[in-house]
């Protein structure tokens, strides 16, 4: 990968999956990367791997729960006091629970909204005033193609990701007049500890390292939406255009529900 323009990066959910792969890719390119998450051992293993690979950048673990707004605001303040201005924030922290209709639970919806949606909003509340004040910075928000349209068993997860997509579209419109860039990252199926739990075949399954490369390229190009793999994304984007009278019978046929 080419040398990035970002010297200091913060990645939420940096201990596993896409966050982990992005942290390693960025540290290899020379950036200092602060990775946060709730499990210290997972974060430390990423830092240890970066050291073992002799990366030119460093990885700094930070135990943090993004559902705690005040903790997030204090963490961002402390990061910039100790390490300088954040050039790039990748907001990857998230969770997934399948929720079939016979196990519908408002508590599940709330849990996923807290981390998938409000976890991002907390980080943005902490970051946006700082980046806007200096009129520069890059924000990468990881949503999902599952937010494009409603899918069976994904009312909780897809709903949280759809909310993220909508919020990013709104923010990007306003940010165009500033030096702050926001990218919306919509992956398809990526092999992570979360997708390893899926009991069904996952079309166009990607490895986390390949997803990281796609994200890295998209961020450098300042794309608004970074979505992959393209074949799967194209199919889902076409499905977004279908009327409900066509979409609902089609998705039932495709998924077996």
C-alpha positions in Angstrom: 0.0 0.0 0.0 1.1 3.6 -0.7 2.2 5.8 2.2 -1.0 7.3 3.7 -1.6 10.9 4.3 -2.7 10.1 7.8 -0.1 10.2 10.6 -2.5 9.5 13.6 -5.5 7.2 13.2 -8.1 6.0 15.6 -10.0 2.8 15.0 -12.9 1.7 17.1 -13.5 -2.1 17.1 -9.8 -2.4 16.3 -9.3 -5.8 18.1 -11.0 -8.0 15.5 -12.3 -8.3 12.0 -12.1 -5.3 9.6 -10.8 -3.0 12.4 -7.9 -5.3 13.1 -6.9 -5.7 9.4 -7.1 -1.9 8.9 -4.9 -1.3 12.0 -2.3 -3.6 10.7 -2.4 -2.2 7.2 -2.1 1.4 8.4 0.7 0.6 10.9 2.6 -1.2 8.0 2.3 2.1 6.0 3.8 4.1 8.8 0.8 5.5 10.7 0.4 5.6 14.4 -2.8 3.8 15.1 -4.9 4.0 18.3 -7.2 0.9 18.4 -10.1 0.8 20.9 -12.4 -1.9 22.0 -13.7 -3.6 25.1 -11.3 -6.5 25.3 -7.8 -5.6 26.3 -6.3 -9.0 25.2 -7.6 -8.6 21.7 -6.2 -5.1 21.3 -2.9 -6.1 22.7 -2.6 -9.1 20.3 -3.0 -6.6 17.3 -0.2 -4.4 18.8 2.0 -7.5 19.3 1.4 -8.7 15.7 2.4 -5.3 14.3 5.6 -5.4 16.3 6.3 -9.0 15.2 5.9 -7.9 11.6 8.3 -5.0 12.2 5.9 -2.4 10.9 7.2 1.2 10.7 4.1 2.6 12.4 2.9 1.7 15.9 -0.3 0.4 17.4 -1.6 1.8 20.7 -4.3 -0.2 22.5 -7.0 1.7 24.3 -9.8 -0.1 26.3 -13.0 1.9 25.5 -16.7 1.2 25.4 -18.2 3.3 22.6 -21.7 3.1 24.1 -20.5 5.4 26.9 -20.6 9.0 25.5 -18.6 10.7 28.2 -15.9 8.0 28.1 -15.6 8.5 24.3 -15.4 12.3 24.6 -12.7 12.0 27.3 -10.8 9.4 25.3 -10.7 11.7 22.2 -9.5 14.6 24.3 -6.8 12.5 25.9 -5.7 11.0 22.5 -5.1 14.5 21.1 -3.4 15.8 24.2 -1.0 12.8 24.2 -0.5 12.1 20.5 -1.6 15.1 18.5 -4.4 15.7 16.0 -6.3 12.8 14.7 -6.1 12.7 10.9 -8.4 9.7 10.4 -11.0 8.0 12.5 -12.4 4.6 11.4 -15.6 3.8 13.3 -15.8 0.0 12.9 -17.1 -1.1 16.3 -20.3 -3.1 15.9 -22.2 -6.3 16.7 -24.7 -8.6 15.1 -27.5 -10.8 16.4 -29.9 -12.7 14.1 -33.5 -12.0 15.2 -36.1 -14.3 13.6 -39.7 -13.0 13.9 -40.6 -15.6 16.5 -37.8 -14.3 18.7 -38.5 -10.6 18.2 -37.0 -8.6 21.0 -37.0 -4.8 21.5 -34.0 -5.4 23.8 -32.0 -6.9 20.9 -32.9 -3.9 18.8 -31.8 -1.5 21.5 -28.5 -3.4 22.1 -27.5 -3.2 18.4 -28.6 0.4 18.1 -26.5 1.3 21.1 -23.3 -0.1 19.6 -23.9 0.0 15.8 -25.6 3.4 15.7 -25.1 5.4 18.9 -21.5 4.1 19.2 -20.8 5.9 16.0 -22.8 9.0 16.9 -20.8 9.3 20.2 -17.6 9.2 18.3 -18.8 11.8 15.8 -20.0 14.1 18.6 -16.4 14.0 20.0 -14.7 14.3 16.7 -16.7 16.7 14.5 -16.1 19.9 16.6 -12.4 19.3 16.6 -12.1 18.5 12.9 -14.4 21.3 11.9 -12.4 23.8 14.0 -9.2 22.9 12.1 -11.1 22.4 8.8 -9.6 19.0 8.1 -9.8 15.3 8.9 -11.2 12.1 7.5 -14.1 10.0 9.0 -14.8 6.5 7.9 -18.1 5.0 9.1 -18.6 1.2 8.7 -22.2 0.4 8.0 -23.3 -2.6 5.9 -25.0 -3.5 2.7 -27.6 -5.1 5.0 -28.8 -1.5 5.5 -29.9 -1.1 1.9 -33.2 -3.0 2.3 -34.9 -5.1 4.9 -33.7 -8.7 5.0 -35.2 -11.7 7.0 -33.9 -12.1 10.6 -32.1 -8.7 10.3 -34.7 -6.3 11.6 -32.4 -5.3 14.5 -29.0 -5.4 12.7 -30.2 -4.1 9.4 -32.2 -1.3 11.1 -29.2 -0.1 12.9 -27.1 -0.1 9.7 -29.9 1.6 7.7 -29.9 4.4 10.3 -26.2 4.8 9.9 -26.5 5.1 6.1 -29.2 7.7 6.4 -27.2 9.7 8.9 -24.0 9.6 6.8 -25.9 10.8 3.7 -27.2 13.7 5.7 -23.8 14.6 7.2 -21.9 14.3 3.9 -24.2 16.9 2.3 -23.3 19.5 5.0 -19.6 18.5 5.1 -19.0 19.1 1.4 -18.5 22.8 2.2 -15.8 22.0 4.7 -12.3 20.4 4.7 -13.7 17.4 6.6 -14.3 14.3 4.5 -16.7 11.5 5.5 -16.8 8.1 3.8 -19.6 5.6 4.3 -18.2 2.0 4.2 -20.7 -0.7 3.2 -19.1 -4.2 3.2 -20.8 -7.3 2.1 -20.0 -10.6 3.9 -16.5 -10.4 5.4 -15.0 -13.3 7.3 -14.9 -12.1 10.9 -15.7 -13.6 14.3 -19.3 -12.2 13.8 -19.9 -13.7 10.4 -18.4 -17.0 11.6 -21.6 -17.4 13.6 -23.8 -17.3 10.5 -25.5 -20.7 9.9 -26.0 -20.1 6.2 -23.8 -19.9 3.1 -22.6 -16.3 2.6 -22.4 -15.2 -1.1 -19.2 -13.4 -2.2 -17.5 -13.9 1.2 -14.3 -11.8 1.5 -11.3 -12.0 3.8 -10.8 -9.2 6.2 -7.5 -8.3 4.7 -9.1 -7.9 1.3 -11.8 -5.7 2.8 -9.1 -3.6 4.4 -7.4 -3.0 1.0 -10.7 -1.9 -0.5 -11.3 0.5 2.4 -7.8 1.9 2.2 -8.1 2.6 -1.5 -11.5 4.2 -1.1 -10.4 6.4 1.7 -7.3 7.6 -0.3 -9.6 8.4 -3.3 -12.0 10.3 -0.9 -15.0 8.2 -2.1 -18.2 8.9 -0.3 -19.4 5.3 -0.5 -16.9 2.5 -0.3 -18.9 -0.7 -1.0 -17.7 -4.2 -1.8 -17.6 -6.8 -3.3 -18.9 -5.0 -6.3 -20.9 -7.9 -7.9 -22.8 -8.4 -4.7 -23.3 -4.6 -4.1 -24.6 -4.2 -7.7 -27.2 -6.9 -7.1 -28.4 -5.3 -3.9 -28.4 -1.8 -5.4 -30.7 -3.1 -8.1 -33.0 -4.6 -5.5 -33.2 -1.2 -3.8 -35.0 0.1 -6.9 -37.7 -2.6 -6.9 -41.2 -1.8 -5.7 -42.4 -3.8 -2.7 -44.8 -5.8 -4.8 -41.7 -7.3 -6.6 -39.1 -7.1 -3.8 -40.9 -8.9 -1.0 -41.9 -12.0 -3.1 -38.3 -12.0 -4.6 -36.5 -11.9 -1.3 -38.8 -14.6 0.2 -37.9 -16.8 -2.8 -34.2 -16.1 -2.5 -33.9 -16.6 1.2 -36.6 -19.3 1.7 -38.7 -17.3 4.2 
